[in-house]
Amino acid sequence: MKLVQEIKKSELLERSWGIYKLNANEKKKHGNNYALSQGVFSDYAIKKFGVDELLSNLKDSNYEGFFETQKEAYMQAKLVEMKSKIERMELAMKNVLKLQTPEW
């Protein structure tokens, strides 16, 4: 497993995301070429837990997972950014609707 792209933490992403290219054995086990993780695995985590355990703990419900191409993994992280932006806009609209009309 090798980190090929880091999507930096931003206003819309709570943490940095990592896209990893899997080696032949990892690809065979997980069925795809790339893995997307919320967070970038540190050298310490890789040594302590091992690549296999880290990859096994990726959760589709958290938008993590395995992808055929690097672009697919990247677009998944961008989807999370868009969802975050939409949620913020919805919250802002609800707050605006709560404002009372001033008495003139």
C-alpha positions as a Markdown table, in Angstrom:
| # | Residue | x | y | z |
|---|---|---|---|---|
| 1 | Met | 0.0 | 0.0 | 0.0 |
| 2 | Lys | 1.4 | 3.4 | -1.0 |
| 3 | Leu | -0.1 | 6.8 | -0.4 |
| 4 | Val | -0.6 | 8.4 | -3.9 |
| 5 | Gln | -2.8 | 11.4 | -3.0 |
| 6 | Glu | -3.7 | 13.3 | 0.1 |
| 7 | Ile | -6.8 | 15.5 | 0.2 |
| 8 | Lys | -6.0 | 18.1 | 2.7 |
| 9 | Lys | -8.3 | 19.0 | 5.6 |
| 10 | Ser | -10.4 | 22.0 | 4.8 |
| 11 | Glu | -13.5 | 24.0 | 5.9 |
| 12 | Leu | -15.6 | 21.2 | 4.4 |
| 13 | Leu | -13.5 | 18.2 | 5.4 |
| 14 | Glu | -12.9 | 17.6 | 9.1 |
| 15 | Arg | -9.7 | 15.7 | 8.4 |
| 16 | Ser | -7.3 | 15.0 | 5.6 |
| 17 | Trp | -8.2 | 11.9 | 3.4 |
| 18 | Gly | -5.7 | 9.5 | 1.9 |
| 19 | Ile | -5.9 | 7.6 | -1.4 |
| 20 | Tyr | -3.7 | 4.5 | -1.4 |
| 21 | Lys | -2.6 | 2.4 | -4.3 |
| 22 | Leu | -2.8 | -1.3 | -3.3 |
| 23 | Asn | -0.1 | -3.8 | -4.2 |
| 24 | Ala | -1.0 | -7.1 | -6.0 |
| 25 | Asn | -1.8 | -9.1 | -2.8 |
| 26 | Glu | -3.9 | -6.3 | -1.3 |
| 27 | Lys | -5.7 | -5.9 | -4.6 |
| 28 | Lys | -6.5 | -9.6 | -4.7 |
| 29 | Lys | -7.8 | -9.5 | -1.2 |
| 30 | His | -9.9 | -6.4 | -1.4 |
| 31 | Gly | -10.9 | -6.5 | -5.1 |
| 32 | Asn | -9.8 | -3.1 | -6.3 |
| 33 | Asn | -6.7 | -1.0 | -7.1 |
| 34 | Tyr | -7.2 | 1.9 | -4.6 |
| 35 | Ala | -8.3 | 2.5 | -1.1 |
| 36 | Leu | -9.8 | 5.8 | 0.3 |
| 37 | Ser | -9.4 | 6.5 | 4.0 |
| 38 | Gln | -10.7 | 9.3 | 6.2 |
| 39 | Gly | -7.3 | 10.3 | 7.5 |
| 40 | Val | -3.8 | 9.5 | 6.4 |
| 41 | Phe | -2.3 | 6.4 | 8.0 |
| 42 | Ser | 0.8 | 7.4 | 10.0 |
| 43 | Asp | 4.0 | 5.2 | 9.9 |
| 44 | Tyr | 3.3 | 4.4 | 13.6 |
| 45 | Ala | -0.2 | 3.1 | 12.8 |
| 46 | Ile | 1.1 | 1.0 | 9.9 |
| 47 | Lys | 3.8 | -0.5 | 12.1 |
| 48 | Lys | 1.5 | -1.0 | 15.1 |
| 49 | Phe | -1.7 | -2.4 | 13.4 |
| 50 | Gly | -0.4 | -3.5 | 10.0 |
| 51 | Val | -1.7 | -2.6 | 6.6 |
| 52 | Asp | -4.2 | -5.5 | 6.5 |
| 53 | Glu | -6.0 | -4.4 | 9.7 |
| 54 | Leu | -6.1 | -0.8 | 8.6 |
| 55 | Leu | -7.6 | -1.7 | 5.2 |
| 56 | Ser | -10.0 | -4.1 | 6.8 |
| 57 | Asn | -11.4 | -1.3 | 9.0 |
| 58 | Leu | -12.4 | 1.0 | 6.1 |
| 59 | Lys | -16.1 | 1.6 | 6.3 |
| 60 | Asp | -18.4 | 2.2 | 3.3 |
| 61 | Ser | -20.8 | 4.0 | 5.7 |
| 62 | Asn | -18.1 | 6.6 | 6.2 |
| 63 | Tyr | -17.6 | 7.0 | 2.5 |
| 64 | Glu | -14.3 | 5.0 | 2.8 |
| 65 | Gly | -13.7 | 2.0 | 0.7 |
| 66 | Phe | -12.0 | 0.5 | -2.3 |
| 67 | Phe | -12.1 | 1.8 | -5.8 |
| 68 | Glu | -11.0 | 0.7 | -9.3 |
| 69 | Thr | -9.4 | 4.1 | -10.1 |
| 70 | Gln | -7.7 | 6.9 | -8.2 |
| 71 | Lys | -10.2 | 9.3 | -9.8 |
| 72 | Glu | -13.2 | 7.3 | -8.4 |
| 73 | Ala | -11.7 | 7.5 | -4.9 |
| 74 | Tyr | -11.0 | 11.3 | -5.3 |
| 75 | Met | -14.6 | 11.9 | -6.5 |
| 76 | Gln | -15.9 | 10.1 | -3.4 |
| 77 | Ala | -14.0 | 12.5 | -1.2 |
| 78 | Lys | -15.3 | 15.4 | -3.3 |
| 79 | Leu | -18.9 | 14.0 | -2.8 |
| 80 | Val | -18.3 | 14.3 | 1.0 |
| 81 | Glu | -17.3 | 17.9 | 0.5 |
| 82 | Met | -20.4 | 18.7 | -1.5 |
| 83 | Lys | -22.7 | 17.0 | 1.0 |
| 84 | Ser | -21.0 | 19.1 | 3.8 |
| 85 | Lys | -21.6 | 22.3 | 1.8 |
| 86 | Ile | -25.2 | 21.4 | 1.1 |
| 87 | Glu | -25.8 | 20.7 | 4.8 |
| 88 | Arg | -24.3 | 24.0 | 5.7 |
| 89 | Met | -26.5 | 25.8 | 3.2 |
| 90 | Glu | -29.6 | 24.1 | 4.4 |
| 91 | Leu | -28.8 | 25.1 | 8.0 |
| 92 | Ala | -28.2 | 28.7 | 7.0 |
| 93 | Met | -31.6 | 28.8 | 5.1 |
| 94 | Lys | -33.4 | 27.4 | 8.2 |
| 95 | Asn | -31.8 | 30.1 | 10.3 |
| 96 | Val | -32.7 | 32.8 | 7.9 |
| 97 | Leu | -36.3 | 31.6 | 7.9 |
| 98 | Lys | -36.4 | 31.9 | 11.7 |
| 99 | Leu | -35.6 | 35.6 | 11.5 |
| 100 | Gln | -38.5 | 37.8 | 12.4 |
| 101 | Thr | -39.6 | 40.5 | 10.0 |
| 102 | Pro | -38.8 | 43.9 | 11.5 |
| 103 | Glu | -41.5 | 46.2 | 12.5 |
| 104 | Trp | -41.3 | 49.4 | 10.4 |
